[in-house]
Amino acid sequence: MQAWKMVPFQFWSVVFFVLGSMVGSFLNVCIYRMPRGESVVSPPSHCPHCGYSIPWYLNLPLVTWVYLRGRCRNCGAGISVRYFLVELLTALLFLGCWLSAGERSAGLALVRCLVMAGLLVATFIDFEHLIIPDEITLGGMVAGFLCSFLVPSVQGVQSTAVALEQSLLGMGVGAGVGYGVVRLGKLL
């Protein structure tokens, strides 16, 4: 991890912002496609109105939406401002994760970015569809467990065994609370 510290902190700040905007672009794909049961991999990015396959040079996060003024280059249909906002919000959150944890641990900053990405997808899907897909919930549990193994400081400890124990406890409590909310909702 010393290699990270050889490069200026400000450089990594820019890298995390740009990485965040790129991840935000992918999160937009997840937000649109997951509730519809579509693949997040195929087909490649396309206009939701005319199906125009967007080439790489028109798929630059933040920049292209502004350049095309929120319109499809092919058909001119409006592209929701949500796409731009998710990319910008993700970029800012990734930058915030780096600024808050990067000095201590690059791994911790990356794990926090992963958590932010999952929360963003879940939040935007929930706002629009009033659901959180199981792929996000269960995938988040698995990712959290793996991150606790790889970066124990995520749990605020140095011991991998203690981090895994705390992760399992957190999964159990989270699942229990979620189950309790569902049961209470059905009772009411």
C-alpha positions as CSV (number, residue, x, y, z in Angstrom):
1,M,0.0,0.0,0.0
2,Q,3.0,2.3,0.2
3,A,2.8,2.7,-3.6
4,W,-0.4,4.7,-3.1
5,K,1.4,7.2,-0.9
6,M,4.2,7.8,-3.4
7,V,1.7,9.6,-5.7
8,P,0.3,12.9,-4.6
9,F,-2.9,12.8,-2.6
10,Q,-4.6,15.3,-5.0
11,F,-3.9,13.0,-7.9
12,W,-5.8,10.2,-6.2
13,S,-8.6,12.7,-5.4
14,V,-9.0,13.3,-9.2
15,V,-8.8,9.6,-9.9
16,F,-11.5,8.8,-7.4
17,F,-13.8,11.5,-8.8
18,V,-13.3,10.2,-12.4
19,L,-13.7,6.6,-11.3
20,G,-16.9,7.6,-9.4
21,S,-18.4,9.2,-12.5
22,M,-17.6,6.0,-14.5
23,V,-19.1,3.8,-11.9
24,G,-22.1,6.2,-11.8
25,S,-22.6,5.6,-15.5
26,F,-22.7,1.8,-14.8
27,L,-25.0,2.4,-11.9
28,N,-27.5,4.1,-14.2
29,V,-27.6,0.9,-16.3
30,C,-28.3,-1.1,-13.1
31,I,-31.0,1.4,-12.0
32,Y,-32.8,1.2,-15.3
33,R,-32.4,-2.5,-16.2
34,M,-32.4,-4.5,-12.9
35,P,-36.1,-3.8,-12.0
36,R,-37.1,-4.7,-15.5
37,G,-35.2,-8.1,-15.3
38,E,-32.8,-7.0,-18.1
39,S,-29.1,-7.9,-18.3
40,V,-26.8,-5.2,-17.1
41,V,-24.1,-6.4,-19.6
42,S,-25.9,-6.9,-22.9
43,P,-27.0,-5.2,-25.0
44,P,-24.5,-2.3,-24.7
45,S,-25.6,1.2,-23.8
46,H,-28.4,2.4,-26.0
47,C,-31.1,5.1,-26.2
48,P,-34.2,3.9,-24.4
49,H,-36.4,5.6,-27.1
50,C,-34.9,4.6,-30.4
51,G,-32.5,1.8,-29.4
52,Y,-29.5,3.6,-30.9
53,S,-26.3,1.9,-29.7
54,I,-24.2,4.6,-28.0
55,P,-20.6,4.5,-29.2
56,W,-17.8,4.9,-26.6
57,Y,-17.0,8.5,-27.5
58,L,-20.6,9.5,-26.8
59,N,-20.7,7.6,-23.5
60,L,-18.3,9.7,-21.4
61,P,-19.7,10.2,-18.0
62,L,-21.0,13.8,-17.2
63,V,-19.4,15.3,-20.3
64,T,-21.6,13.7,-23.0
65,W,-24.9,14.5,-21.2
66,V,-23.9,18.1,-21.0
67,Y,-22.4,18.2,-24.6
68,L,-25.6,16.7,-26.0
69,R,-27.8,18.8,-23.7
70,G,-29.5,15.8,-22.3
71,R,-30.7,14.5,-25.7
72,C,-30.1,11.4,-27.8
73,R,-27.7,12.2,-30.7
74,N,-29.7,9.9,-33.0
75,C,-33.4,10.7,-32.4
76,G,-33.2,13.9,-30.3
77,A,-35.4,12.4,-27.5
78,G,-34.7,13.7,-24.0
79,I,-32.5,11.7,-21.7
80,S,-33.5,12.1,-18.0
81,V,-31.4,14.4,-15.9
82,R,-31.2,11.5,-13.4
83,Y,-28.4,10.0,-15.6
84,F,-26.3,13.1,-15.1
85,L,-27.2,13.4,-11.4
86,V,-26.3,9.8,-10.6
87,E,-22.9,10.1,-12.3
88,L,-22.2,13.4,-10.5
89,L,-23.4,12.1,-7.1
90,T,-21.4,8.9,-7.4
91,A,-18.3,10.9,-8.4
92,L,-18.7,13.2,-5.4
93,L,-19.4,10.3,-3.0
94,F,-16.3,8.5,-4.3
95,L,-14.2,11.6,-3.8
96,G,-15.7,12.0,-0.3
97,C,-14.7,8.4,0.5
98,W,-11.2,9.0,-0.6
99,L,-10.9,12.3,1.3
100,S,-12.3,10.7,4.5
101,A,-10.3,7.4,4.5
102,G,-7.6,7.6,1.8
103,E,-4.9,9.0,4.1
104,R,-5.4,6.0,6.5
105,S,-6.1,3.2,4.0
106,A,-6.7,3.0,0.2
107,G,-8.5,-0.3,0.8
108,L,-10.9,1.3,3.3
109,A,-11.7,4.1,0.8
110,L,-12.4,1.6,-1.9
111,V,-14.7,-0.5,0.3
112,R,-16.6,2.7,1.3
113,C,-17.0,3.4,-2.5
114,L,-18.4,0.0,-3.0
115,V,-20.9,0.5,-0.2
116,M,-21.9,3.9,-1.6
117,A,-22.4,2.4,-5.0
118,G,-24.7,-0.3,-3.6
119,L,-26.7,2.2,-1.6
120,L,-27.1,4.5,-4.6
121,V,-28.5,1.7,-6.8
122,A,-30.8,0.5,-4.1
123,T,-32.0,4.1,-3.3
124,F,-32.8,5.1,-6.9
125,I,-34.5,1.8,-7.8
126,D,-36.5,2.0,-4.6
127,F,-37.6,5.6,-5.4
128,E,-38.9,4.6,-8.8
129,H,-40.2,1.1,-8.3
130,L,-40.6,0.8,-4.5
131,I,-38.5,-2.4,-4.5
132,I,-34.9,-3.3,-3.8
133,P,-33.8,-6.2,-5.9
134,D,-32.4,-9.3,-4.1
135,E,-29.3,-9.1,-6.3
136,I,-28.4,-5.8,-4.4
137,T,-29.4,-7.0,-0.9
138,L,-27.9,-10.5,-1.1
139,G,-25.0,-9.3,-3.2
140,G,-24.3,-6.6,-0.7
141,M,-24.2,-9.1,2.1
142,V,-21.7,-11.2,0.2
143,A,-19.6,-8.2,-0.8
144,G,-19.6,-6.9,2.8
145,F,-18.4,-10.3,4.1
146,L,-15.6,-10.4,1.5
147,C,-14.6,-6.9,2.2
148,S,-14.5,-7.6,6.0
149,F,-12.1,-10.5,5.1
150,L,-9.9,-8.4,2.8
151,V,-9.9,-5.1,4.7
152,P,-10.7,-5.8,8.4
153,S,-10.4,-2.1,9.2
154,V,-13.9,-1.8,7.6
155,Q,-15.2,-3.2,10.9
156,G,-12.8,-1.0,12.9
157,V,-10.6,-3.9,13.9
158,Q,-7.2,-5.3,12.8
159,S,-8.1,-9.0,13.3
160,T,-9.6,-10.8,10.3
161,A,-11.4,-13.3,12.6
162,V,-13.0,-10.5,14.6
163,A,-14.0,-8.6,11.4
164,L,-15.6,-11.7,10.0
165,E,-17.4,-12.4,13.2
166,Q,-18.8,-8.8,13.3
167,S,-19.8,-9.1,9.6
168,L,-21.8,-12.3,10.3
169,L,-23.4,-10.7,13.3
170,G,-24.3,-7.6,11.1
171,M,-25.8,-9.9,8.4
172,G,-27.9,-11.7,10.9
173,V,-29.2,-8.6,12.6
174,G,-29.9,-6.9,9.2
175,A,-31.7,-10.0,7.9
176,G,-33.7,-10.3,11.1
177,V,-34.7,-6.6,11.0
178,G,-35.7,-6.9,7.4
179,Y,-37.7,-10.1,8.0
180,G,-39.4,-8.4,11.0
181,V,-40.4,-5.4,8.9
182,V,-41.9,-7.7,6.3
183,R,-43.8,-9.7,8.9
184,L,-45.1,-6.5,10.7
185,G,-46.1,-5.1,7.4
186,K,-48.2,-8.2,6.5
187,L,-49.8,-8.1,10.0
188,L,-50.8,-4.5,9.6
